[in-house]
Amino acid sequence: MQTIDQIQNFEGKYPKQLWYLFFSEMWERFCFYGMRGMLTFFMVTQLFMDDKSANLQYGATQAWVYAFTFIGGLFADKILGFRKSLFWGGLLMITGSIILAIDPKEFFFLGIAFNVVGTGFFKPNISSMVGQLYKQGDSRRDDGFSLFYAGINVGALLGGYFCIAIGKGEFLTSIIPANLTWNVAFGLAALVMTISLLTFTRTRHQLGTIGLSPLKGATAKTFVWQDIAVYVGGLLAIPAIMIMVANTRYTDYFMYLIGPFSLLYLGYEMSKGSAAEAKKLVAALFFIFFSIVFWAIFEQAGGSLSLYAANHLSNELLGMVHLDPNGVNNSANSAFVIAFAAVAGTIWVWLAKRGMEPNTVVKFGIGFLFLGAGYMLFFSGRFFADANGMSSLDMFTFAYFAVTLGELCLSPIGLSIMTKLAPDRLQGFMMGMWFLASAYGQYVAGLFGASISPDPNASAVEKLNIYTQGYYDFAWYALIAGVVLIIISPMIRKLMQEVK
């Protein structure tokens, strides 16, 4: 077994262990983004919810997914370790996807609850293991997270397009019976999650001691009972999550509580460390707060934009390619990330060599400016609509290009900066905090989407205008946030100290 020092002293650009985590995460993200892309459309067309209710339901579901990453990160830090947590989460996700594949209408909320808890145990901990492949101060860490982020997007691209296309009956129609399309779509998510878990279990011996249980000096009996307690707790959480996802009012109560609690716990942990450590954690909180705003706007992708794509977009791209609009909505962002992530990295390197690279905080601000530009382009869809309220898929896709540039400035850096600013004892917790911020972003995204949901009796053109006016407002929220962040960037940089 390799030691951590041997792993971290790798030669070249990437450690070999990164590739194993890359593929495990890629297939898990196929499952996750495949599910995400189906949720709102499925609830409206198969469960017959109205647009407003579906947006609130989507926001609640996604909020729970990311909120549970906070809890999963905490248990991994204190009891299970990253490896056991990841394996347990993967099993729960496979179970949830199989339940949905059996009867997605009858068992919808039960299957979703399994996936919520499973993702919470899986997602933050694989990211934390990536961070531990590098020594503090290793300049290659950002490159490693960028590659890992590319793996996320390959999975998101494939899952985002194929799952919804199969469910809607737009793909493999000659093979899949019309009455089983949604069963097969959810079953595909179960299959790829199984591949993800097998990839991890077959390669985990290459990780040395990374991800093992943090409990030291405990007896074997203590290890077993504490592990069992966490597993049982996870299972007991499933019916509670099922109830709270189905009734968004309970999600409201939870979101009012979990944020203040996490801040109080962080304050307690900060009191145990040094002043320098505390300043870095305060800087991390600035990144976390602004990420909430970013994701609240960005995540219209799974809610209001999903319904907008289904009802107001043509299926013709560039005048010659016919694609499912919902598939484009789910996968365009990931396709642009894959195509331009390396280009963006090259630009940062080019600027750095000339002493012109913006610091991390300013990059966050620039990300907001691109996000605002993207939503201005979504707004412009009203100017390309016909008399039936059908708009251009070309302009919609181009809007995602701008949104993606914003994401490239923020998200891969965000994963990396949490591992840089957090001390070793809080790595899993702070990664959980990062995803908890995403939970709040998803929650607010649902509220935003519901707020711009048109009246069911409105005409197609009226509905299109209501949606696009909402995107115009969101664009301004993003632009203002970007300007504010750039203005206060010197103060945040001072708190970060030596962290770049």
C-alpha positions in Angstrom: 0.0 0.0 0.0 1.3 3.4 -1.0 1.7 6.1 1.7 0.1 9.5 1.3 3.6 11.0 0.7 4.2 8.6 -2.1 0.9 9.4 -3.8 1.4 13.1 -3.4 4.9 13.0 -4.7 3.7 11.9 -8.2 5.5 12.9 -11.4 3.7 14.6 -14.2 0.5 16.6 -14.3 -2.0 14.2 -12.6 -1.7 11.4 -10.1 -2.9 8.1 -11.5 -5.5 7.8 -8.7 -7.2 10.9 -10.1 -8.3 8.9 -13.1 -9.9 6.2 -11.0 -11.9 8.9 -9.2 -12.6 10.6 -12.5 -14.4 7.6 -14.0 -16.3 6.8 -10.8 -17.6 10.3 -10.6 -18.3 10.5 -14.3 -20.8 7.6 -14.1 -22.3 8.8 -10.9 -22.9 12.2 -12.5 -24.6 10.4 -15.5 -27.1 9.0 -13.0 -27.5 12.3 -11.1 -27.9 14.6 -14.1 -30.0 12.1 -15.9 -32.4 12.2 -12.9 -32.2 16.0 -12.6 -33.1 16.4 -16.2 -36.2 14.3 -16.0 -37.7 15.6 -12.7 -39.6 18.7 -13.7 -40.8 17.4 -17.0 -41.9 14.1 -15.5 -43.8 15.8 -12.7 -45.8 17.9 -15.1 -46.5 15.3 -17.8 -46.7 12.1 -15.8 -47.8 13.2 -12.3 -49.9 16.1 -13.7 -48.6 18.9 -11.5 -49.0 22.5 -12.6 -45.8 24.4 -13.6 -45.6 26.3 -10.3 -45.9 23.2 -8.1 -43.4 21.3 -10.2 -40.9 24.2 -9.8 -41.3 24.2 -6.1 -41.1 20.4 -6.0 -37.9 20.5 -8.1 -36.4 23.1 -5.8 -37.2 21.1 -2.7 -35.9 17.8 -4.2 -32.6 19.4 -5.3 -32.3 21.3 -2.0 -32.5 18.0 -0.1 -30.0 16.4 -2.4 -27.4 19.0 -1.7 -28.4 19.5 2.0 -27.7 15.9 2.6 -24.2 16.3 1.2 -23.5 18.5 4.2 -24.7 15.6 6.5 -22.8 13.0 4.6 -19.6 15.1 4.7 -20.0 15.4 8.5 -20.4 11.7 9.1 -17.5 10.9 6.8 -15.3 13.3 8.7 -16.1 12.0 12.1 -17.0 8.3 11.7 -17.1 6.4 8.3 -14.3 8.0 6.4 -14.7 8.9 2.7 -14.5 5.4 1.3 -17.2 3.7 3.3 -19.4 6.8 2.9 -19.0 6.8 -0.8 -19.8 3.0 -1.1 -22.9 3.3 1.1 -24.1 6.3 -0.9 -23.7 4.4 -4.1 -25.7 1.4 -2.9 -28.6 3.7 -1.9 -28.5 5.5 -5.2 -28.7 2.2 -7.1 -31.6 1.1 -4.9 -33.5 4.3 -5.5 -33.0 4.2 -9.3 -34.2 0.5 -9.4 -37.3 1.5 -7.4 -38.1 4.2 -9.9 -37.4 1.9 -12.8 -40.0 -0.6 -11.4 -42.9 2.0 -11.3 -41.9 5.7 -11.5 -45.4 7.0 -11.0 -46.3 4.9 -8.0 -42.9 5.0 -6.2 -41.7 8.4 -7.4 -41.1 10.0 -4.0 -39.7 6.8 -2.4 -37.1 6.4 -5.2 -36.2 10.0 -5.0 -35.7 9.8 -1.2 -33.2 6.9 -1.7 -31.3 9.0 -4.2 -31.3 12.1 -2.0 -29.7 10.2 0.9 -27.3 8.3 -1.3 -26.0 11.3 -3.1 -25.4 13.0 0.3 -23.1 10.2 1.3 -21.4 9.9 -2.1 -20.9 13.4 -3.6 -18.9 15.5 -1.1 -16.5 12.7 -0.2 -15.2 11.8 -3.6 -14.4 15.5 -4.1 -12.5 15.5 -0.7 -10.4 12.5 -1.8 -9.4 14.4 -4.9 -8.1 17.2 -2.7 -6.1 14.8 -0.6 -4.1 13.6 -3.6 -2.2 16.9 -3.4 0.1 18.5 -0.9 -0.8 21.9 0.4 0.5 24.5 -2.0 0.8 22.1 -4.9 0.2 24.3 -8.0 -1.2 21.3 -9.9 -4.2 21.0 -7.6 -6.4 23.4 -9.7 -5.5 21.4 -12.8 -6.5 18.2 -11.0 -9.9 19.6 -10.0 -10.4 20.9 -13.6 -9.9 17.4 -15.0 -12.2 16.0 -12.3 -14.7 18.7 -13.2 -14.5 17.5 -16.9 -15.4 14.0 -15.7 -18.5 15.4 -14.0 -19.5 17.1 -17.3 -18.9 14.1 -19.5 -21.3 12.2 -17.3 -23.7 15.1 -17.2 -23.7 15.4 -21.0 -24.5 11.8 -21.6 -27.0 11.4 -18.8 -28.6 14.8 -19.3 -29.4 14.0 -23.0 -30.1 10.3 -23.2 -32.3 9.8 -20.0 -34.8 12.5 -20.9 -34.8 11.6 -24.6 -35.5 7.9 -23.7 -38.2 9.0 -21.2 -40.0 11.2 -23.7 -39.9 8.5 -26.4 -37.5 10.5 -28.6 -34.7 7.9 -28.6 -34.5 4.1 -29.3 -38.2 4.2 -30.1 -37.9 1.0 -32.2 -36.5 -0.9 -29.3 -38.3 0.4 -26.2 -42.1 0.0 -25.9 -44.0 3.3 -25.6 -45.4 2.3 -22.2 -42.0 1.5 -20.7 -39.9 4.5 -21.8 -39.7 6.1 -18.3 -39.0 2.8 -16.7 -36.0 2.3 -19.0 -34.8 5.9 -18.5 -34.7 5.4 -14.7 -33.3 1.9 -15.2 -30.4 3.3 -17.2 -29.5 5.6 -14.2 -29.4 2.5 -12.0 -27.1 0.7 -14.5 -24.5 3.5 -14.8 -24.5 4.0 -11.0 -23.6 0.3 -10.7 -20.7 0.9 -13.1 -19.6 3.8 -11.0 -19.5 1.8 -7.8 -17.7 -1.1 -9.4 -15.1 1.3 -10.7 -14.4 2.6 -7.2 -14.4 -0.8 -5.5 -11.9 -2.2 -8.0 -9.5 0.7 -7.7 -9.7 1.9 -4.1 -6.6 -0.1 -3.0 -4.6 2.4 -5.1 -5.6 5.2 -2.7 -3.3 4.2 0.2 -4.8 5.5 3.4 -6.8 8.2 1.7 -10.4 8.0 2.7 -10.1 5.5 5.6 -12.1 6.0 8.8 -10.8 8.9 10.9 -11.4 7.0 14.2 -8.1 6.1 15.8 -7.5 4.0 18.8 -11.0 2.6 18.8 -11.7 -1.2 19.2 -13.1 -3.2 16.3 -16.4 -3.5 18.1 -16.6 0.3 18.4 -15.9 0.7 14.7 -18.7 -1.7 13.8 -21.3 -0.2 16.0 -20.6 3.3 15.0 -20.7 2.3 11.3 -24.0 0.5 11.8 -25.5 3.5 13.6 -24.7 5.7 10.6 -26.2 3.2 8.2 -29.3 2.7 10.2 -29.7 6.5 10.6 -29.4 6.9 6.8 -32.1 4.4 6.2 -34.4 6.0 8.9 -33.9 9.3 7.2 -35.4 8.0 3.9 -39.1 8.1 5.0 -38.6 11.5 6.6 -37.0 12.8 3.4 -39.8 11.2 1.3 -42.4 13.1 3.4 -40.6 16.4 3.3 -39.9 16.3 -0.4 -43.5 15.5 -1.2 -44.6 18.4 1.1 -42.5 21.5 0.2 -43.7 23.3 3.4 -41.5 21.0 5.5 -38.6 21.7 3.2 -39.1 25.4 4.0 -38.8 24.7 7.7 -35.7 22.6 7.3 -34.0 25.3 5.2 -34.7 27.9 7.9 -32.9 25.6 10.4 -29.9 23.9 8.7 -28.2 27.1 7.6 -28.0 28.8 11.0 -27.1 25.4 12.6 -24.2 24.9 10.2 -22.9 28.4 10.8 -23.1 27.9 14.6 -21.1 24.6 14.2 -18.6 26.3 12.0 -18.2 29.1 14.6 -17.6 26.4 17.3 -14.9 24.8 15.1 -13.3 28.2 14.4 -13.0 28.9 18.1 -10.8 25.8 18.5 -8.3 26.9 15.8 -5.9 29.8 15.3 -6.8 33.3 14.2 -5.2 32.8 10.8 -7.3 29.6 10.3 -10.5 31.5 11.3 -9.8 34.3 8.7 -9.5 31.7 5.9 -12.8 30.2 7.0 -14.5 33.6 6.9 -13.1 34.1 3.4 -14.7 30.7 2.5 -18.0 31.9 3.8 -17.9 34.8 1.3 -17.4 32.3 -1.5 -20.3 30.2 -0.1 -22.7 33.1 0.1 -22.1 34.3 -3.4 -22.4 30.7 -4.7 -25.9 30.6 -3.4 -26.9 33.5 -5.5 -25.1 32.0 -8.5 -26.8 28.6 -8.3 -30.2 30.1 -7.6 -30.1 31.6 -11.1 -28.1 29.0 -12.8 -30.3 26.1 -11.7 -33.3 27.3 -13.5 -31.9 24.8 -16.0 -33.7 21.9 -14.2 -36.9 23.9 -13.4 -38.4 26.7 -15.4 -36.0 26.3 -18.3 -37.0 22.7 -18.6 -40.6 23.6 -19.1 -39.7 26.6 -21.3 -37.6 24.2 -23.5 -40.5 21.7 -23.7 -43.1 24.2 -24.7 -41.4 27.1 -26.4 -38.4 25.9 -28.4 -38.2 24.4 -31.9 -36.2 21.2 -32.3 -33.9 22.5 -35.1 -30.3 23.5 -34.4 -28.3 25.5 -36.9 -31.0 24.8 -39.5 -29.9 21.2 -40.1 -29.7 19.2 -36.9 -32.9 18.0 -35.1 -32.5 17.6 -31.4 -34.9 17.2 -28.5 -35.1 20.7 -26.8 -35.1 19.2 -23.3 -32.0 17.2 -24.2 -30.3 20.3 -25.3 -31.4 22.1 -22.2 -29.9 19.3 -20.0 -26.7 18.8 -21.9 -25.6 22.0 -23.7 -23.9 23.4 -20.6 -21.9 20.2 -20.1 -21.0 20.1 -23.8 -19.6 23.6 -23.7 -17.7 22.9 -20.5 -16.0 19.9 -22.2 -15.2 22.0 -25.3 -14.0 25.1 -23.6 -12.6 24.2 -20.1 -9.1 23.6 -21.5 -9.3 26.8 -23.5 -10.3 28.8 -20.4 -7.4 27.2 -18.5 -5.0 28.1 -21.3 -6.2 31.7 -21.2 -5.7 31.9 -17.4 -2.1 30.5 -17.9 -1.4 33.0 -20.7 -2.6 35.9 -18.5 -0.6 34.6 -15.5 2.6 34.6 -17.5 2.1 38.3 -18.2 1.1 39.1 -14.7 -2.5 39.8 -15.7 -4.4 36.9 -14.3 -7.3 38.0 -12.1 -7.3 36.6 -8.6 -9.8 33.9 -7.5 -12.3 36.4 -6.1 -12.4 38.5 -9.3 -12.9 35.3 -11.3 -16.0 34.7 -9.2 -17.2 38.2 -10.1 -16.5 37.6 -13.8 -18.5 34.4 -13.6 -21.5 36.4 -12.5 -21.1 38.8 -15.4 -21.2 35.9 -17.9 -24.2 34.4 -16.1 -26.0 37.7 -16.4 -25.1 37.9 -20.1 -26.5 34.4 -20.6 -29.8 35.2 -19.0 -30.1 38.4 -21.1 -29.8 36.0 -24.1 -32.5 33.8 -22.7 -34.6 36.9 -22.4 -33.9 37.7 -26.1 -35.7 34.5 -27.0 -39.0 36.5 -27.1 -37.7 38.5 -30.1 -37.2 35.2 -32.1 -40.6 33.7 -31.4 -43.3 33.0 -33.9 -47.1 33.5 -33.5 -47.3 30.2 -31.7 -44.8 31.2 -29.0 -42.1 28.9 -30.4 -38.6 30.4 -30.2 -35.1 29.7 -31.5 -33.1 26.7 -30.3 -30.0 28.4 -31.7 -30.3 31.5 -29.4 -31.2 29.3 -26.5 -28.1 27.2 -27.0 -25.9 30.3 -27.4 -27.3 31.6 -24.1 -25.9 28.4 -22.5 -22.5 29.2 -24.0 -22.4 32.4 -22.0 -23.8 30.7 -18.9 -21.1 28.1 -19.2 -18.3 30.7 -19.4 -19.6 32.0 -16.1 -19.6 28.5 -14.6 -16.1 27.9 -15.7 -15.0 31.0 -13.8 -16.7 29.8 -10.6 -17.4 26.1 -10.1 -14.1 24.3 -10.6 -12.3 27.0 -8.6 -15.0 26.8 -5.9 -14.3 23.0 -5.3 -10.6 23.7 -5.1 -10.7 26.8 -2.9 -12.8 25.0 -0.2 -10.0 22.4 0.1 -7.4 25.1 0.2 -9.1 27.3 2.8 -10.3 24.5 5.1 -7.9 22.8 7.7 -7.5 19.1 7.4 -9.9 18.4 10.2 -12.7 20.2 8.4 -12.2 19.2 4.8 -15.3 17.1 4.6 -17.4 19.6 6.6 -16.4 22.5 4.4 -17.0 20.5 1.2 -20.4 19.8 2.7 -20.9 23.5 3.4 -20.1 24.2 -0.3 -22.8 21.7 -1.3 -25.1 23.1 1.3 -24.8 26.4 -0.4 -25.8 24.7 -3.5 -28.8 23.3 -1.6 -29.9 26.9 -0.7 -29.3 27.8 -4.4 -31.5 25.0 -5.5 -34.2 25.9 -3.0 -34.2 29.6 -4.1 -34.1 28.4 -7.7 -37.4 26.6 -7.1 -38.9 29.7 -5.6 -37.6 31.8 -8.5 -39.0 29.3 -11.0 -42.4 29.3 -9.3 -42.5 33.1 -9.2 -42.3 33.2 -13.0 -44.6 30.3 -13.8 -47.4 31.5 -16.1 -51.1 31.0 -15.6 -52.2 27.6 -17.1 -54.9 29.5 -19.1 -52.5 32.0 -20.6 -51.8 31.8 -24.4 -48.5 30.3 -25.6 -47.1 33.8 -26.4 -48.1 35.2 -23.0 -46.4 32.3 -21.3 -43.2 32.8 -23.3 -43.2 36.5 -22.4 -43.7 35.8 -18.7 -40.8 33.3 -18.7 -38.4 35.6 -20.6 -39.3 38.6 -18.4 -38.3 36.5 -15.4 -35.0 35.7 -17.1 -34.4 39.4 -17.7 -34.8 40.1 -13.9 -32.5 37.2 -13.1 -29.9 38.6 -15.5 -29.8 41.9 -13.5 -29.5 40.0 -10.2 -26.4 38.3 -11.6 -24.8 41.4 -13.0 -25.2 43.4 -9.8 -23.7 40.5 -7.7 -20.7 40.3 -10.1 -20.0 44.0 -9.7 -20.3 43.9 -5.9 -18.0 40.9 -5.7 -15.3 42.5 -7.8 -15.5 45.7 -5.6 -15.0 43.8 -2.3 -12.3 41.4 -3.8 -9.4 43.1 -2.0 -10.9 42.6 1.4 -11.6 38.9 0.7 -8.1 38.4 -0.7 -6.6 39.8 2.6 -8.6 37.2 4.6 -7.3 34.4 2.4 -3.7 35.2 3.3 -1.2 33.0 1.4 -4.0 31.0 -0.3 -4.1 31.7 -4.1 
